[in-house]
Amino acid sequence: MLLLDEPTEALDAPTAARLLAGVRDFDPRVALVITLHDRQSLVLPWTPSARVELTGTQYRDTLSRTMVQG
């Protein structure tokens, strides 16, 4: 497992996409946990297998499509 905390912050979209593609290509078997701001999530060069969206005191698990009050 590899945890990346905002790895694309301050990068332009093409550079961010290349960085994330390189991380994914380094070892495709590794689980990636990446924290991104909404605008950064648009540069993922693959489709995530799971995603959790945080909004204030709620989060949405887009894999199960449930909204949880926190």
C-alpha positions as CSV (number, residue, x, y, z in Angstrom):
1,M,0.0,0.0,0.0
2,L,1.2,3.5,-0.9
3,L,-0.4,6.5,0.7
4,L,0.0,9.8,-1.2
5,D,-1.2,13.0,0.4
6,E,-2.0,15.6,-2.3
7,P,0.9,14.5,-4.6
8,T,-0.3,16.7,-7.5
9,E,-0.7,20.0,-5.5
10,A,0.8,22.9,-7.4
11,L,1.3,20.9,-10.6
12,D,-0.4,21.7,-13.9
13,A,-2.8,19.0,-15.1
14,P,-0.5,17.4,-17.7
15,T,2.3,17.1,-15.2
16,A,0.0,15.8,-12.5
17,A,-1.3,13.1,-14.9
18,R,2.2,12.0,-15.9
19,L,3.2,11.8,-12.2
20,L,0.3,9.7,-11.3
21,A,0.7,7.4,-14.3
22,G,4.3,6.9,-13.3
23,V,3.4,6.0,-9.8
24,R,0.8,3.5,-11.1
25,D,3.2,2.0,-13.6
26,F,5.9,1.6,-11.0
27,D,4.1,-1.4,-9.4
28,P,0.5,-2.0,-10.6
29,R,0.0,-4.5,-7.8
30,V,0.4,-1.9,-5.0
31,A,-2.8,-0.5,-3.6
32,L,-2.8,3.3,-3.9
33,V,-4.5,5.6,-1.3
34,I,-4.4,9.1,-2.7
35,T,-5.9,12.3,-1.1
36,L,-6.8,14.8,-3.7
37,H,-8.8,18.0,-3.9
38,D,-11.8,17.9,-6.3
39,R,-10.0,19.7,-9.1
40,Q,-7.0,17.3,-8.8
41,S,-9.1,14.2,-9.1
42,L,-9.8,15.1,-12.8
43,V,-6.3,14.2,-13.7
44,L,-6.3,10.6,-12.7
45,P,-5.0,8.6,-15.7
46,W,-7.1,5.6,-14.7
47,T,-10.5,4.8,-13.2
48,P,-10.4,4.3,-9.4
49,S,-11.7,1.0,-8.1
50,A,-13.1,2.8,-5.1
51,R,-13.6,6.4,-4.1
52,V,-14.6,8.3,-0.9
53,E,-15.7,11.9,-1.2
54,L,-15.6,14.0,1.9
55,T,-17.9,17.0,2.3
56,G,-18.1,18.8,5.6
57,T,-19.4,16.2,8.1
58,Q,-20.6,13.7,5.4
59,Y,-18.8,11.4,3.1
60,R,-19.9,9.4,0.1
61,D,-18.5,6.0,-0.7
62,T,-19.0,5.9,-4.5
63,L,-18.3,2.2,-4.6
64,S,-21.5,1.4,-2.5
65,R,-23.1,4.8,-3.3
66,T,-24.0,5.4,0.3
67,M,-24.0,8.7,2.2
68,V,-22.9,8.5,5.8
69,Q,-23.4,11.3,8.4
70,G,-20.3,11.7,10.5
